[in-house]
Amino acid sequence: PCMYADDTHNPLCHGHLIISSLFFGSFFTWGSRFLLYSNSRSQCKQIANGRNVITWSVMHELAHSYCCGYAINGRPLVFDSDYKFNDEYFTNARGLTAIYNCDNLRDTDIHFHYENKDEGICVDLYNKYDNIAQDVCTYYTNDYYFFKFAFGLTKIGWDNLETFFAANTDNVSDLSECKDVARVLNDYIGMDVPVTNNDYLKMANSFRKLMILEKGSYDKDKFSSFMRNKFSKDMIRFIVEFLGYNK
Protein backbone atom coordinates (compact mmCIF):
# COMPACT_ATOMS: atom_id res chain seq x y z
CA PRO A 1 0.00 0.00 0.00
CA CYS A 2 1.07 3.61 -0.51
CA MET A 3 0.33 4.54 3.11
CA TYR A 4 -0.34 3.09 6.51
CA ALA A 5 -1.21 4.47 9.92
CA ASP A 6 0.95 4.31 13.01
CA ASP A 7 0.14 5.93 16.35
CA THR A 8 2.66 4.20 18.61
CA HIS A 9 6.20 4.94 17.45
CA ASN A 10 6.35 8.64 18.24
CA PRO A 11 5.25 9.61 21.77
CA LEU A 12 5.46 13.32 20.93
CA CYS A 13 2.54 13.28 18.51
CA HIS A 14 -1.01 11.95 18.56
CA GLY A 15 -0.48 9.93 15.43
CA HIS A 16 1.16 10.07 12.07
CA LEU A 17 0.54 8.82 8.57
CA ILE A 18 3.52 7.31 6.79
CA ILE A 19 3.55 7.71 3.04
CA SER A 20 5.78 5.31 1.14
CA SER A 21 5.70 7.25 -2.13
CA LEU A 22 3.97 10.26 -3.61
CA PHE A 23 3.53 11.24 -7.23
CA PHE A 24 3.29 14.95 -7.94
CA GLY A 25 1.34 15.32 -11.19
CA SER A 26 3.61 14.36 -14.04
CA PHE A 27 6.71 15.91 -12.53
CA PHE A 28 8.49 13.57 -10.16
CA THR A 29 8.15 10.85 -7.55
CA TRP A 30 9.46 10.75 -4.00
CA GLY A 31 10.51 7.23 -3.13
CA SER A 32 11.50 8.00 0.45
CA ARG A 33 8.99 7.89 3.29
CA PHE A 34 8.07 10.90 5.37
CA LEU A 35 5.59 11.81 8.07
CA LEU A 36 2.31 13.65 7.97
CA TYR A 37 0.95 14.41 11.41
CA SER A 38 -2.68 13.86 12.23
CA ASN A 39 -4.44 15.66 15.08
CA SER A 40 -6.42 12.60 16.10
CA ARG A 41 -5.09 9.30 17.40
CA SER A 42 -8.53 7.70 17.04
CA GLN A 43 -8.79 8.72 13.39
CA CYS A 44 -5.49 7.04 12.57
CA LYS A 45 -6.69 3.93 14.39
CA GLN A 46 -9.74 3.78 12.14
CA ILE A 47 -7.43 3.41 9.16
CA ALA A 48 -5.23 0.90 10.93
CA ASN A 49 -8.30 -1.15 11.84
CA GLY A 50 -9.48 -1.19 8.25
CA ARG A 51 -12.61 0.91 8.71
CA ASN A 52 -13.88 2.15 5.37
CA VAL A 53 -13.81 5.89 6.05
CA ILE A 54 -11.61 8.80 5.11
CA THR A 55 -10.68 10.86 8.15
CA TRP A 56 -10.71 14.63 7.76
CA SER A 57 -7.38 15.21 9.49
CA VAL A 58 -5.55 12.67 7.34
CA MET A 59 -7.16 14.12 4.21
CA HIS A 60 -6.08 17.59 5.34
CA GLU A 61 -2.44 16.62 5.95
CA LEU A 62 -2.11 14.50 2.83
CA ALA A 63 -3.54 17.28 0.65
CA HIS A 64 -0.74 19.58 1.84
CA SER A 65 1.65 17.32 -0.05
CA TYR A 66 0.12 18.42 -3.33
CA CYS A 67 0.32 22.16 -2.79
CA CYS A 68 2.89 22.59 -5.59
CA GLY A 69 5.30 24.23 -3.20
CA TYR A 70 8.35 22.92 -5.00
CA ALA A 71 10.46 24.22 -7.85
CA ILE A 72 11.02 22.47 -11.17
CA ASN A 73 14.35 23.43 -12.74
CA GLY A 74 14.57 26.29 -10.28
CA ARG A 75 11.18 27.78 -11.22
CA PRO A 76 8.36 27.74 -8.64
CA LEU A 77 5.24 25.97 -9.82
CA VAL A 78 2.44 28.27 -10.91
CA PHE A 79 -0.05 27.60 -8.12
CA ASP A 80 2.50 28.29 -5.42
CA SER A 81 3.95 31.41 -7.04
CA ASP A 82 0.69 33.04 -8.13
CA TYR A 83 -2.23 31.71 -6.08
CA LYS A 84 -1.23 30.24 -2.73
CA PHE A 85 -1.21 32.89 -0.01
CA ASN A 86 -1.50 30.37 2.85
CA ASP A 87 -2.00 26.66 2.27
CA GLU A 88 -3.97 26.05 5.46
CA TYR A 89 -6.90 27.72 3.73
CA PHE A 90 -6.62 25.62 0.56
CA THR A 91 -5.68 22.14 1.70
CA ASN A 92 -9.14 21.02 2.88
CA ALA A 93 -10.84 21.87 -0.42
CA ARG A 94 -7.91 20.35 -2.32
CA GLY A 95 -8.40 17.08 -0.46
CA LEU A 96 -12.17 17.10 -1.08
CA THR A 97 -11.56 17.79 -4.77
CA ALA A 98 -9.17 14.85 -4.99
CA ILE A 99 -11.82 12.58 -3.43
CA TYR A 100 -14.39 13.82 -5.93
CA ASN A 101 -12.02 12.95 -8.77
CA CYS A 102 -11.45 9.39 -7.57
CA ASP A 103 -14.10 6.81 -8.49
CA ASN A 104 -12.94 4.52 -5.68
CA LEU A 105 -13.30 7.22 -3.01
CA ARG A 106 -16.24 9.34 -4.11
CA ASP A 107 -18.84 7.28 -2.24
CA THR A 108 -16.74 6.82 0.89
CA ASP A 109 -17.78 8.64 4.06
CA ILE A 110 -15.46 11.30 5.45
CA HIS A 111 -15.21 11.34 9.23
CA PHE A 112 -14.78 14.51 11.30
CA HIS A 113 -14.61 14.38 15.09
CA TYR A 114 -15.66 17.50 16.99
CA GLU A 115 -15.44 17.91 20.74
CA ASN A 116 -16.05 20.97 22.90
CA LYS A 117 -15.89 20.14 26.59
CA ASP A 118 -16.98 23.63 27.65
CA GLU A 119 -20.22 23.25 25.71
CA GLY A 120 -20.61 19.55 26.45
CA ILE A 121 -20.49 18.63 22.77
CA CYS A 122 -18.88 15.50 21.38
CA VAL A 123 -19.95 14.46 17.90
CA ASP A 124 -18.64 12.34 15.06
CA LEU A 125 -19.71 13.57 11.64
CA TYR A 126 -19.88 11.22 8.66
CA ASN A 127 -20.79 12.43 5.19
CA LYS A 128 -19.68 12.43 1.56
CA TYR A 129 -17.17 14.86 0.03
CA ASP A 130 -19.86 17.25 -1.24
CA ASN A 131 -21.61 17.79 2.12
CA ILE A 132 -19.04 17.24 4.87
CA ALA A 133 -17.60 20.79 4.74
CA GLN A 134 -21.02 22.29 5.44
CA ASP A 135 -21.55 19.81 8.29
CA VAL A 136 -18.23 20.78 9.85
CA CYS A 137 -19.11 24.47 9.72
CA THR A 138 -22.31 23.74 11.63
CA TYR A 139 -20.46 22.38 14.65
CA TYR A 140 -16.93 23.70 14.58
CA THR A 141 -16.81 27.24 15.95
CA ASN A 142 -13.10 27.42 16.81
CA ASP A 143 -11.19 28.74 13.75
CA TYR A 144 -14.61 28.80 12.10
CA TYR A 145 -13.49 30.65 9.00
CA PHE A 146 -10.75 28.12 8.42
CA PHE A 147 -13.48 25.60 7.54
CA LYS A 148 -15.91 28.16 6.12
CA PHE A 149 -13.31 29.11 3.53
CA ALA A 150 -13.14 25.49 2.37
CA PHE A 151 -16.93 25.39 2.14
CA GLY A 152 -16.88 28.57 0.06
CA LEU A 153 -14.34 27.05 -2.32
CA THR A 154 -16.56 24.01 -2.89
CA LYS A 155 -19.26 26.33 -4.26
CA ILE A 156 -16.99 27.09 -7.23
CA GLY A 157 -17.63 23.63 -8.64
CA TRP A 158 -15.51 20.50 -8.44
CA ASP A 159 -14.24 20.52 -12.01
CA ASN A 160 -13.34 24.21 -11.65
CA LEU A 161 -11.45 23.45 -8.45
CA GLU A 162 -9.53 20.68 -10.18
CA THR A 163 -8.43 23.17 -12.82
CA PHE A 164 -7.60 25.75 -10.15
CA PHE A 165 -5.45 23.45 -8.01
CA ALA A 166 -3.68 22.09 -11.09
CA ALA A 167 -2.88 25.72 -12.03
CA ASN A 168 -4.25 25.06 -15.52
CA THR A 169 -5.46 28.65 -15.81
CA ASP A 170 -3.85 31.79 -17.12
CA ASN A 171 -1.84 33.18 -14.25
CA VAL A 172 -1.44 36.87 -13.56
CA SER A 173 2.22 37.76 -13.57
CA ASP A 174 1.69 41.47 -14.21
CA LEU A 175 2.14 43.18 -10.85
CA SER A 176 0.01 46.21 -11.71
CA GLU A 177 -2.98 43.99 -12.57
CA CYS A 178 -2.63 42.11 -9.28
CA LYS A 179 -2.62 45.43 -7.45
CA ASP A 180 -5.79 46.54 -9.22
CA VAL A 181 -7.57 43.35 -8.12
CA ALA A 182 -6.25 43.83 -4.58
CA ARG A 183 -7.72 47.35 -4.49
CA VAL A 184 -11.11 45.93 -5.53
CA LEU A 185 -10.77 43.34 -2.77
CA ASN A 186 -9.99 46.16 -0.33
CA ASP A 187 -13.21 47.90 -1.37
CA TYR A 188 -15.17 44.71 -0.81
CA ILE A 189 -13.90 44.10 2.74
CA GLY A 190 -13.70 47.78 3.70
CA MET A 191 -10.01 47.72 4.57
CA ASP A 192 -6.89 49.42 3.30
CA VAL A 193 -4.47 46.53 3.08
CA PRO A 194 -1.17 47.58 1.44
CA VAL A 195 -1.09 46.38 -2.16
CA THR A 196 2.65 45.93 -1.74
CA ASN A 197 2.03 42.79 0.34
CA ASN A 198 2.92 39.89 -1.96
CA ASP A 199 0.75 37.36 -0.13
CA TYR A 200 -2.24 39.70 -0.25
CA LEU A 201 -1.69 40.01 -4.00
CA LYS A 202 -1.79 36.21 -4.22
CA MET A 203 -5.04 36.21 -2.24
CA ALA A 204 -6.59 38.75 -4.63
CA ASN A 205 -5.30 36.84 -7.64
CA SER A 206 -6.75 33.56 -6.36
CA PHE A 207 -10.22 35.10 -6.03
CA ARG A 208 -9.87 36.62 -9.51
CA LYS A 209 -8.99 33.19 -10.89
CA LEU A 210 -11.90 31.51 -9.15
CA MET A 211 -14.28 34.10 -10.60
CA ILE A 212 -12.89 33.46 -14.09
CA LEU A 213 -13.42 29.73 -13.68
CA GLU A 214 -17.03 30.10 -12.54
CA LYS A 215 -18.16 33.11 -14.57
CA GLY A 216 -15.89 32.88 -17.61
CA SER A 217 -14.24 36.24 -17.03
CA TYR A 218 -13.15 38.67 -14.35
CA ASP A 219 -15.42 41.69 -13.94
CA LYS A 220 -14.50 44.09 -11.16
CA ASP A 221 -18.02 45.53 -11.14
CA LYS A 222 -19.43 42.07 -10.33
CA PHE A 223 -16.63 41.01 -8.02
CA SER A 224 -18.46 41.87 -4.78
CA SER A 225 -21.49 39.82 -5.82
CA PHE A 226 -19.27 36.84 -6.67
CA MET A 227 -17.49 37.07 -3.34
CA ARG A 228 -20.61 37.63 -1.25
CA ASN A 229 -22.09 34.28 -2.27
CA LYS A 230 -19.01 32.34 -1.15
CA PHE A 231 -16.63 34.38 1.00
CA SER A 232 -18.21 36.87 3.37
CA LYS A 233 -16.60 40.19 4.20
CA ASP A 234 -16.19 39.14 7.82
CA MET A 235 -14.42 35.96 6.76
CA ILE A 236 -11.90 37.72 4.52
CA ARG A 237 -11.31 40.45 7.11
CA PHE A 238 -10.66 37.77 9.73
CA ILE A 239 -8.15 36.00 7.46
CA VAL A 240 -6.40 39.25 6.54
CA GLU A 241 -6.03 40.24 10.19
CA PHE A 242 -5.13 36.72 11.33
CA LEU A 243 -2.34 36.50 8.75
CA GLY A 244 -1.22 40.06 9.45
CA TYR A 245 -1.59 41.40 5.91
CA ASN A 246 -3.04 44.67 7.19
CA LYS A 247 0.07 45.56 9.22
Secondary structure, DSSP 8 states (H G I E B T S, - for coil): --EEEESSS-TTSSEEEEES-EEETTTEEE-S-EEEEES-HHHHHHHHTT-S-EEHHHHHHHHHTTS--SEETTEE-HIIIII-S-GGGTHHHHHHHHHHT-TTTTTS-EEEEEEETTTTEEEEEEE-TTTHHHHHHHH--TTHHHHHHHHHHHTT-HHHHHHHHTT-S-----HHHHHHHHHHHHHHHT----TT-HHHHHHHHHHHHHHHHHHSS--GGGHHHHHHTTS-HHHHHHHHHHHTTT-
